[in-house]
Amino acid sequence: MGDIARLAGVSPMTVSRVVNGDARVRDATREKVEAVIRQTGYVPDPAARILARAGGGRIGLLYANPSNAYLAEVLSGALEGSRSVGLLLLIEPSRAGAPQEEREAVRRLAAGGAQGVIVPPPLGESDATLDAIAASGMRAVVLAAPVRRDDLISLRVDDRGAAQEMTRHLLDLGHRRIGFVEGRLDQSASADRRTGAQAAVDAVSGAVLMVEPGDFTYRSGFEAGRRLMARPDRPTAVFASNDDMAAGVLAAVHAAGLSTPGDVSVAGFDDTYLAASVWPTLTTIRQPVAEMARTAAVILGKGETPDAPVAHRFVARESTAAPRD
């Protein structure tokens, strides 16, 4: 705006009045300023406007998730949502399981003027992070975690029901030996997804669930897949608790000289960009992560409470089929 004022030979206040349609500006002055704006291609920056307001419009996003695909979904949704309600988004890295670092990340957001914070997993279930947020006075929306405190809003899908639906899909195809790669044990979604998968298997005579530990990373999925492929009674299908681990399982299947879905079907959870990028493309559960983050930003900006639960969706692709035997 200062550059426009200098080029037009007017004050920055006059440029501001022209941009905002103030009727107090003389027509000749308005035309001169508008001509410079057209020549330079100047567009008002909403973020700069927010920063110029005393004490206005900032929310924060904490992240400590090992999945780049999941983080990309959270970031895109949070950026879109914050922009839609005229908020500036402050982003702070943290480290789950390191209480001092978690508290410091929250402190930095509060010091930066954030009035609310979006908390994706695994931090949404960390006492250190949640205590620090409560002490700061910031409002919080947690993603993919249960409501553990009265002052929190949670946006999450029915993890148990979604996992049960995916496992039923594998059972309906004819699979009876199903591998399951569990997620981080400090996240309730991991236990809920395992419980849902086990419930589906228990309802079918002769079906078994072979559980292997994981931590939501590609590497843990690959290692779990290798262990499952080395079993004498190896599964004919594997359901991993997120797409990163499912991609790792795919690699383990190929490394064992087997094919997907011919020898081993593979399914994931989340439907991040990774699910449609690997080969074969992943059958998965769509958890609308970007939409959840966008909604969280709008909630913090408008002070609204969601009036409907977050819905998951089953997505069938190329990585699952009936077993050969």
WODAFEN-V801015 format. One record per helix or strand of 3 or more residues. SS is the DSSP state (helix for helix, strand for strand). FROM is the first residue (numbers start at 1). TO is the last residue. If there is no record, write none. Layout:
((SS	FROM	TO) (SS	FROM	TO))
//
This chain:
((helix	2	8) (helix	12	19) (helix	27	40) (helix	46	52) (strand	58	63) (helix	68	84) (strand	88	93) (helix	99	111) (strand	116	119) (helix	123	125) (helix	127	136) (strand	139	143) (strand	152	155) (helix	159	172) (strand	177	181) (helix	188	202) (strand	208	212) (helix	218	230) (strand	237	240) (helix	243	255) (strand	265	267) (helix	273	276) (strand	283	286) (helix	289	302) (strand	313	315))
//
